[in-house]
Amino acid sequence: MNPNQELASRSMSRFQWLMVAICFILNFNDGIDVLIVSFSSTEIIKEWGLSKVEMGYIFSAGLAGMTLGCFLIAPLADKHGRRRIFLISVGMITIGMFGVGFGHQYSLMLLFRFITGLGIGGILPTMAATAAEFSNKKYRDFNVGLVQAGWPIGAILTGLFCAKYIPVYGWHTAFLVAGGISLLMWLLVYFYMTDSIDYMLQNSTTDTLLSVNRLLKRMGLPNLEALPVVVKNQENVGVKALFLPHYKDSTIKVWVAAFFGFLTLYTLMSWVPTIAKDSGLPFELATWVGIMLNIGAAFGSASVGGIGSRLGLRQTILMFMLIAFGVMQVYAFSTLTTGLIFGLVLLIGFFVQGGFNGIWPTLSRLYDTHLRATGVGYTVGIGRVGAILGPLLFGYFSDAGMGINALFVAFSIPLLVMGACIWAIKSDKLK
């Protein structure tokens, strides 16, 4: 019996769903850790007297950490196992969140946001790879999309919490609560997470048969008498392998797509509550605008995998990006009422984040198991450069007097670039 073929063809077991659920919960936690700064930004600016450029550096400190985490930590999962990288990464997130919560200096805020970002960068690509490896063929794309939906759901609940409790207890309390949640996530990984059979077979040791049989038992499958013969790919697990002939074209296009997609996505996620506040809305309503962005993002993220399985991933991502571009033009050139702001932001969240999150099942299909975390990690790392630049550029342009209409037009153009790049990838794996 080949356990990978068996898992691909049979129904999902409870244990497999548990592993997918853990990945979902971890991404949920990442949504808290990333967006808590966005929802707290207006109060941080007010308390510390920061300019938008200085606030932009706080946004980008975390994103810079994520970039390095994707480059330096995430690829280690292909060599040392997903579970170990989860533990290291969530531990760093916990330290960073508590550090911000207890800190009272701008420089410390930058440092601990950077540490938090390192952890998030290490775990973000690994979650998608792990969800794919524990899923059968029928639910693989859906589960990867479902895991990505955890991020905006975490962001939504963070917004609700911040809107209710920051005016009462202050923004430091929000970070301390987030640190406690991260600590609980670390314990969840420690006691319940395991590496996948796919990973174990590709990285076999003298104890692998025992570990595989233990995992097979938990999934309701019979034990193996001996490990199946696995033809291990002899390519190096590293960035050079991503540019071998059968990966090179796809790698370049998906990196460009990630850069421009991240640039717009993280600009919106970082600045939307502040944009709403500057338009005259009170703190609670401005926070709700950010919540609506993430409600749309949650539904879009959960939908893109299923739609992509039916229409094709390339077609679906391009369609989402084109619609997102159009909605942002409507926002830029309309006379905005409070109701229209909420409705348009909901649609922007659905199509921008939903279309962007189509990149995760795309990567899971493009790269084989031995290279998957490396491929995803480097793609996200390149994308994070765009994520760093986006919020900073928005802050500089805003302080320089550029109007919100022009800003929305400018930051919608990268969505077209992303959609075109994904559409241009020619691979049988994406059909």
Summary of the structure (lengths in Angstrom):
residues: 431
radius of gyration: 21.0
end to end distance: 28.2
largest distance: 70.2
contacts: 1652
relative contact order: 0.15
helix: 84%
strand: 0%
